[in-house]
Amino acid sequence: MFQSQKLKKLIELYDSGSESLAARRSDLSQTTISELLLGKTTSPQQKTLEKLSAYYKVHKSFWYTPDAALPDEVPDLPPELSKLLLTADIKPYLVLLPEIKKSGIPPHILKKIIEEWSKPDDE
């Protein structure tokens, strides 16, 4: 089932809480956004998922994975690293599964991994 609270969180983070802004930016109707947020639509069309995922730069599985977290939801993650994860081009690759959250990876190791991922291919 589509996790509407994830969409609500992303709208708060990226669209100042505005459903209409989220709709315009994601190229969806405000009705579609509203129905997703209210739980009226629990199995959105593939096209809708693609547009939401492309706009928010998350994997399509993010919407259906209850324990998938945004970087700012990971416990003990330094605020500066969370900000980097939320704004970096690597965000599409970050679908944090429960195993990763529970793994106990120290933030400095996670930061090194991110730095490696963000290096240009020719290095």
C-alpha positions in Angstrom: 0.0 0.0 0.0 1.2 3.5 -0.9 2.7 5.2 2.2 0.9 8.6 2.2 2.9 9.9 5.1 6.1 9.8 3.0 4.5 12.1 0.4 3.4 14.4 3.2 6.9 14.6 4.6 8.4 15.3 1.2 5.8 18.0 0.4 6.8 19.6 3.7 10.5 19.4 2.9 10.5 20.5 -0.7 7.2 22.3 -1.4 6.8 24.3 1.9 3.8 22.1 2.7 1.9 23.2 -0.4 -0.1 20.5 -2.2 -0.6 22.8 -5.2 3.1 23.5 -5.5 3.9 19.8 -5.3 1.3 19.1 -8.0 2.7 21.7 -10.4 6.3 20.6 -9.8 5.6 16.9 -10.2 3.3 17.4 -13.2 0.3 15.9 -11.4 -3.1 17.2 -10.6 -3.8 18.7 -7.2 -6.6 16.2 -7.0 -4.2 13.3 -7.4 -1.9 14.7 -4.7 -4.8 15.3 -2.4 -6.2 11.8 -2.9 -2.8 10.2 -2.2 -2.4 12.3 1.0 -5.9 11.4 2.2 -5.4 7.7 1.5 -8.2 7.6 -1.1 -5.7 6.3 -3.6 -3.7 3.4 -2.2 -2.4 2.0 -5.5 -1.5 4.9 -7.7 -1.0 4.4 -11.4 2.6 3.6 -12.6 2.7 7.0 -14.4 1.9 8.8 -11.1 4.6 6.9 -9.2 7.1 7.7 -12.0 6.3 11.4 -11.8 6.5 11.5 -8.0 9.7 9.5 -7.9 11.3 11.6 -10.6 10.4 14.9 -8.9 11.4 13.8 -5.4 14.4 11.7 -6.7 13.5 8.6 -4.8 13.2 5.0 -6.0 9.7 3.9 -6.7 9.9 1.3 -4.0 10.3 4.1 -1.4 6.5 4.7 -1.6 5.7 1.2 -0.6 8.5 0.4 1.9 7.2 1.3 5.4 10.6 1.4 7.0 12.4 3.2 4.2 13.6 6.5 5.6 14.7 9.9 4.4 18.1 10.9 5.6 16.8 13.3 8.2 14.9 10.4 9.8 18.0 8.3 10.5 18.9 8.5 14.2 22.2 10.1 15.2 22.9 11.4 11.6 24.6 14.7 11.9 22.4 17.6 10.6 25.1 18.6 8.0 25.2 15.1 6.6 21.4 14.9 6.5 21.3 18.2 4.6 23.9 16.9 2.2 21.8 13.8 1.6 18.6 15.7 1.0 20.2 18.1 -1.5 22.8 16.0 -3.3 22.6 14.4 -6.7 23.1 11.0 -5.1 19.7 11.2 -3.4 18.1 8.8 -6.0 20.4 6.0 -4.8 19.5 6.4 -1.1 16.6 4.3 -0.2 17.6 3.5 3.4 16.2 0.0 4.2 15.7 -1.1 7.8 18.9 -3.2 7.7 21.0 -0.2 6.9 19.3 1.9 9.6 19.9 -0.9 12.2 23.4 -1.7 11.0 25.1 0.8 13.2 27.2 2.3 10.4 28.9 5.3 12.0 28.0 8.6 10.3 31.7 9.3 9.3 31.7 6.0 7.3 28.4 6.8 5.7 29.9 10.2 4.7 32.9 8.5 3.1 30.6 6.2 1.1 28.6 9.2 -0.1 31.8 11.0 -1.1 32.9 7.9 -3.1 29.5 7.7 -4.9 29.6 11.4 -5.8 33.0 11.3 -7.5 32.9 11.7 -11.2 33.2 8.4 -13.2 36.6 9.4 -14.7 38.4 9.6 -11.3 
